[in-house]
Amino acid sequence: SERLVLTLLSEAPAEPDVARTLERFLSEVTTTLGQFLVTRQAGGEIAAGVDTTAAARAFQGALFVNLLTTSLTPRSVGPERDEETVAGLVTVLLRGMAPREEPSVSKSDAHRETVS
């Protein structure tokens, strides 16, 4: 939960056992999310060339930063805001940020359309 992660973070620098526990936890989350993405990749929902481990780390990192910022600042939003954040992150990761190109019309096709 949120408090557990924050406690682990605050204690990890001074406590090697806690640091190892935090590292295992983060590694397990990355592995589980990575496996989920591999399954989606095998089903054609994610492009074959996508590094699913990198995608899992990016998603985990974004969620982690969101946890920190919402935990360390006054929070007037509820679980629905968390759901919006996750949905937004999923959209960015699945669709990317690059603009989508519209199918281009060749000059010869454009010329034929104007002549017709």
Secondary structure, 3 states (H helix, E strand, C coil): CHHHHHHHHHHCCCCHHHHHHHHHHHHHHHHHHHHHHHHHHHCCCCCCCCCHHHHHHHHHHHHHHHHHHHHHCCCCCCHHHHHHHHHHHHHHHHHCCCCCCCCCCCHHHHHHHHHC
